[in-house]
Amino acid sequence: MLSQTLRALERDGLVERCVVASIPVKVSYAITPLGAELIDALQAMIDWAERRMGDVAQAQRAFDRRVAFVD
């Protein structure tokens, strides 16, 4: 699954794959400028999610309590 994900990220131009001809073969990945730009764009969403994780969990618990009484 990891190799499929890395291949998709490479295809999208977000990571670059480098193969070193050695025994055993070594493969490394590096983020591309396009990938770095995506991280920058997503950082505000990541920060929000980290700040509000407790509020989301509280809302889920409240929902689950309400639904438990309905079912």
C-alpha positions as CSV (number, residue, x, y, z in Angstrom):
1,M,0.0,0.0,0.0
2,L,2.9,2.4,0.8
3,S,4.5,1.8,-2.6
4,Q,1.2,2.5,-4.3
5,T,0.8,5.8,-2.4
6,L,4.3,6.8,-3.1
7,R,3.9,6.0,-6.8
8,A,0.7,8.1,-6.9
9,L,2.5,11.0,-5.2
10,E,5.3,10.7,-7.7
11,R,2.9,10.6,-10.6
12,D,1.2,13.8,-9.2
13,G,4.6,15.5,-9.1
14,L,4.5,15.8,-5.3
15,V,7.6,13.6,-4.6
16,E,10.6,12.6,-6.5
17,R,11.9,9.0,-6.5
18,C,15.6,8.3,-6.6
19,V,17.0,4.8,-7.1
20,V,20.6,4.1,-6.2
21,A,22.1,1.0,-8.0
22,S,23.5,-0.8,-5.1
23,I,23.1,-4.2,-3.4
24,P,20.5,-4.1,-2.1
25,V,19.0,-1.4,-4.3
26,K,18.3,1.8,-2.3
27,V,15.3,4.0,-3.0
28,S,14.8,7.4,-1.5
29,Y,12.0,10.0,-1.9
30,A,12.2,13.8,-1.7
31,I,9.4,16.3,-1.7
32,T,9.3,18.5,-4.8
33,P,8.6,22.2,-4.9
34,L,5.0,21.4,-5.9
35,G,4.7,19.1,-2.9
36,A,6.2,21.8,-0.6
37,E,3.7,24.3,-2.0
38,L,0.8,21.9,-1.2
39,I,2.1,21.5,2.4
40,D,2.1,25.3,2.8
41,A,-1.4,25.5,1.5
42,L,-2.7,22.7,3.8
43,Q,-0.9,24.0,7.0
44,A,-3.7,26.3,8.0
45,M,-6.2,23.4,7.8
46,I,-3.8,21.2,9.8
47,D,-3.4,23.9,12.5
48,W,-7.1,24.3,12.7
49,A,-7.7,20.6,13.1
50,E,-5.1,20.3,15.8
51,R,-6.6,23.3,17.7
52,R,-10.2,22.1,17.4
53,M,-9.7,18.3,17.8
54,G,-11.2,18.4,21.3
55,D,-14.3,20.3,20.1
56,V,-14.8,17.8,17.3
57,A,-14.5,14.9,19.7
58,Q,-17.0,16.6,22.1
59,A,-19.5,17.2,19.2
60,Q,-19.2,13.5,18.2
61,R,-19.9,12.3,21.8
62,A,-22.9,14.6,22.0
63,F,-24.2,13.3,18.7
64,D,-23.6,9.7,19.7
65,R,-25.6,10.3,23.0
66,R,-28.5,11.9,21.1
67,V,-28.6,9.1,18.5
68,A,-28.4,6.4,21.1
69,F,-31.7,7.6,22.5
70,V,-33.4,7.7,19.1
71,D,-32.4,4.2,17.9
